[in-house]
């Protein structure tokens, strides 16, 4: 059976996409609070000098195979889905199956 690759938004991008969907469905207040909470978290990490966490908040999309192969060291990430897939393959992912 071939591996499945999940690609999903994370961090600030996930909250921005949620805000767009919430506007359509009338839950704008909740989505704005969530985005503000995320931005406050990023600002706190920046003031604390934890730049790796700040960078992680702006990953965009993550691509990870399911099940996760033992030889793979990390997921792919990028601002677009295509870039996340390229990053995953660059880190040594080889798809198995037909």
C-alpha positions in Angstrom: 0.0 0.0 0.0 1.3 3.4 -0.9 2.1 6.0 1.8 -0.3 8.9 2.2 1.2 12.4 2.5 -0.7 14.8 4.7 -0.2 18.5 3.9 -1.7 21.0 6.3 -1.3 24.6 7.4 0.4 25.4 10.7 1.1 28.5 12.9 0.1 31.9 11.7 -1.0 30.7 8.2 -3.5 28.2 9.8 -5.0 31.1 11.8 -5.2 33.3 8.8 -7.0 30.6 6.8 -9.3 30.0 9.7 -10.1 33.7 9.8 -11.1 33.6 6.1 -13.3 30.6 6.7 -14.8 32.1 9.8 -15.8 35.3 8.0 -17.8 33.1 5.6 -19.6 31.2 8.4 -20.2 34.1 10.8 -17.6 33.2 13.5 -15.4 36.2 12.9 -15.0 37.2 16.6 -13.7 33.8 17.6 -11.2 33.7 14.7 -9.9 37.2 15.4 -9.3 36.2 19.1 -7.4 33.1 18.0 -5.2 35.1 15.6 -4.5 37.7 18.3 -3.6 34.9 20.7 -1.2 33.4 18.2 0.4 36.8 17.4 0.8 37.5 21.2 2.5 34.1 21.6 4.9 34.9 18.7 5.7 38.3 20.2 6.4 36.8 23.7 8.7 34.2 22.1 10.5 37.0 20.2 11.0 39.1 23.3 12.3 36.0 25.1 14.8 35.5 22.3 13.5 32.2 21.3 13.9 32.7 17.6 13.5 29.1 16.6 9.9 29.1 17.9 9.2 32.4 16.1 10.4 30.9 12.9 8.3 27.8 13.5 5.2 29.9 13.8 5.7 31.0 10.2 6.3 27.6 8.7 3.2 27.8 6.5 2.5 24.3 5.4 3.8 21.0 6.8 4.0 17.8 4.7 4.4 14.5 6.5 3.9 10.9 5.3 1.6 8.5 7.1 3.0 6.2 8.4 6.2 8.1 9.2 9.2 6.2 7.8 12.0 5.4 10.2 14.7 6.8 7.9 13.1 10.2 7.6 14.4 12.8 10.0 11.9 15.6 9.6 8.8 16.8 7.8 8.7 19.1 4.8 7.7 22.7 5.3 7.1 25.7 3.1 4.8 28.6 2.4 3.0 26.7 -0.3 1.8 23.1 -0.5 4.2 22.5 -3.5 7.1 23.9 -1.6 6.3 21.7 1.5 6.3 18.6 -0.8 9.6 19.6 -2.4 11.1 20.1 1.1 9.8 16.7 2.2 11.5 15.0 -0.8 14.7 17.0 -0.2 14.9 15.6 3.3 15.1 12.1 1.9 11.5 10.9 1.5 11.0 8.1 -1.0 7.4 7.0 -1.7 6.9 3.3 -1.5 4.3 1.2 -3.3 2.9 1.4 -6.8 
